[in-house]
Amino acid sequence: MLGTLVLQGLTLKPLLGWMRLKHDGLIEAEIAVARAAALEATMAALAGEDEPAAGRLRLDYAAKLNESQAGRYPHGSGMTQLELRIIRHARRAIDALRDGGRIGDDAHRQVEQELDWLELSTRAQSGGLSRQRYPSWGRT
């Protein structure tokens, strides 16, 4: 039984190469449909909101919808990359406050954790593992 599995495993890739199966793009097309529907639903939900935060979110999600409609990954915007760069400056600032004795370790750890969460969230928006799994997301 083990020999059969090994034999199949070793011959599957060459067999698929020999058959010259082409990528049909079905998954990417379905992802584009799902993204557009999710972003349009978000925009519709924000339409009735009149607080300042809703206005900022409308601008952000409108830009993401435009990116998605253009066939690009909507969460890897220039703003996301800028956020990742400025988080480093925030980290240096709190390190300087702690090193200078203006804040203690507990306060430093709390704000550092908040920056960690912000960075993780921002990195996830810029593609994370999903972009590695579907590399065509980043293509223009």
N, C-alpha and C positions, 0 to 999 in steps of 0.2 A: 504494500500500500504506500509506504513512504517513497519507494522508488518511483512509483507512478506519479506522485505529486511533484517530486523533484524533476522528473522528465517533462511533465506538463509545464512546470514553472520555467524551465530552461528553454522550452521551444515556443512559448506563447508570444514573446516579443518578436522573434524572427518571423513567426507566422503572420502576425499582424502587419509587420513591415512588408512582407512579401505580398500580402493582400492589398496593400496601398489604400487602406481605408482613409478617407479624408474627414477632417474635422468639420462637422456641419454647423457649428455655431448656435445650436439650439439652446444650450444652457445660457450663453451670453444674451441671446434674444429674450429668453424668459426673465433673466435678471433685470434687463433693461425695462421690461414691462412692469415687473414688480417694483422696481425703484421709482419709476414714474408714478405708479398708482399710490405708493406710500407718500411721495413728496407732494403730489396733488391733494391727497387727503389732509396732509399737514397744512397746506396752504388754505384749504377750505375751512379747516378748524380754526385757523388764525384769523379768518376774514371777519368774524364777529367780535373779535377782541380789540379793545381800543386803548389798552395800557401801553406805556412806552416800550416795555419789554417785548410785547407782541409785534410792535413795529420793527424792532431790531431782528426778531426771529423771522418775520416776513421777508426782510431783505436777504437774510442768510439763506433761507430755504428757497427763495426765488433764484438766487445764484446757483444753488445746488441743483434745482430743477433744470436750469439752463445747461449746466454741465452735463447732466444726465441725458437730456434731449440731444445734446451734441455728440453723445456716445462716449463721453469721458467719465471717469470715476468721480462722483460728485462730492466726495468727502475729502479729497486730497488737495484742497484749494491752496492758493498762496497764503491765505490767512492762517490756515492750519500750520503751514510750515513756519510762518512768522511766530505763531504762538509757541511752537517748540523752541525756537531760538530765544524768545524773551523769557521763558521759564528759567533758563540758565542764569539770567541776570537776577531774577527773583531769588534763586538759590544763593547766589553770591551775596546778595544784600542781607539775607537772614543769617548767613554764616558770619558776616562781618559784625552784625549786631550781637551775636552770641560770643564771638571772639573778643569783642570790645567790652563785654560784660553788661551790655544794655538789656539783654534778655537772657533768661536761664535756659537750661536744657529742655525743660518740659515745654515751654513756649516754642522753642526751636523745633522740637520734634513734632508738635501739633501742626505748625505751619508747614514744615517739611512734608508731613503726611498729606496735607491738602495739596501741595504742589505735586507730590507723587501721583495722587488721584487725577489731578488736572492733566499731567503729562500722559498718564495711561489712557485717559479718555481721548486726548488729542491724537495720540499715536494710533489708537483704534480707528479714529475717524480718517486718518491718512492712509488706511488700507490694512494695516496689521497682517494677520495670517491670511485673510481673505484675498488680498492682492497677490500673495504668493501662490495661493491655490488657483486663482484665475488671473494669470498675468495680463490678459488682454484688457483688464479694467483700466490700466494706466496708459494704454495706447491712444494716440490721437489720430 
